[in-house]
Amino acid sequence: MGMSIPHFLGQLDIRKGVVGLATGAGFIYLLYKAIKAGINCQPPISTTSPICIARLAVERERHGRDSGELRRLLNSLECKQDEYAKSMILHSITRCVYLLEAEASACTVDDINLVGSMLDDKDNSVKIQALNTLKAFSGIRKFRLTVQEHSFKVLELISTIWDSELHIAGLRLLNNLPLPDYVHPQLRRVMPALMEILQSDYILAQVQAIRLLSYLAQKNDLLYDILNCQVHANFLSLFQSTQPGSLLFEVLVFAERLSEGRNSPHYRAVKWHYNEQSLHEALFGDESRLADRLLALVIHPEEEVQIQACRVIVSLQCSQDVGVRPSACQPSHSYFNSGE
């Protein structure tokens, strides 16, 4: 059992022979030992720490007992808190939702909406933590529709606030939800913002943005809005082999879905017009250098990138063939030079 330094020194005074050591080097040595003993006898980790709370809560749920921790956190969120406290509470709620399945399932729609109300907080860190918490709750089937109702606000946030961490949290949430048709009008309005995030320099945000765009590219009523969206002159730099493999793969999936979409009978039934700086012109226009980029990716070190690049090449070949033979994909004029 450890002793405090004053108690330890008090014991020294009543022990035989210690008085003689109370001066000089002996005393200094004993004082050093006492201080070292005090440092080594630190109290255990606070039971209020997030790690300790999580361990206790999981242990109680394992034995069929409700820890009450998630309910306590939700109740505290209703009280007036500063921004830092709200962020920490939301972070802890997120952990509990993932760790305490029974307690999370026992939450109510009002609890979800309470978390959703934090999206209106003036502090971005609170918004980010609220987005993470909503994503955690979206993994519980009975709350998916309730979380989905906040998609309008999420789209507003990612299109009006330029913050990479917020973009990542918001897009991860949207990518975890089925987006109903009634959200499509707002999706059209935020399409330029999504395209800007895709062309930013923050890989994690870019990957999340393009995953959402790939999903939306499969919606007939949104395909033209995506293809006619304005992009930077260097958009094809996203297809350079120097890009991270995770981003390259997602960009190639996106290109394949766009190519397939514009080949569909539904889309070809209308004569579409695109602006000169559109995504369509960058990828499929007469001056596009996409073919060169794709051929370079066929020998990419990562196999999934190679395979996906080949899939886009095949889709583009079919795109040319469909224009001549709408019923099938037969050999004809190639998107690529015959030598290539």
Buried (B, 14 or more C-beta within 10 A) or exposed (E): EEBEEEEBBEEBEEEEEBEEBEEEEEBEEBBEEBEEBBEEEEEEEEEEEEEEBBBEBBEBBEEEEBBEBBBBBBEBBEEEBEEEBBBBBBBBBBBBBEBBEEBBEEBEEEBBEBBBBBBEBEBBBBBBBBBBBBBBBBBBEEBBBBBBEBBEBBBBBBBEEEBBBBBBBBBBBBBBBEBEEEBBEBBBEBBBBBBBBBBEEBBBBBBBBBBBBBBBBEBEEBBBBBBBBBBBEEBBEBBEBEBEBBBBBBBBBBBBBBBBBBBEEEBEEEEEEBEEBBBBBBBBBEEBEBBBBBBEBEEBEBEBBBEBBBBBBEBBBBBBBBEEEEEEBEEEEBBBEEEE
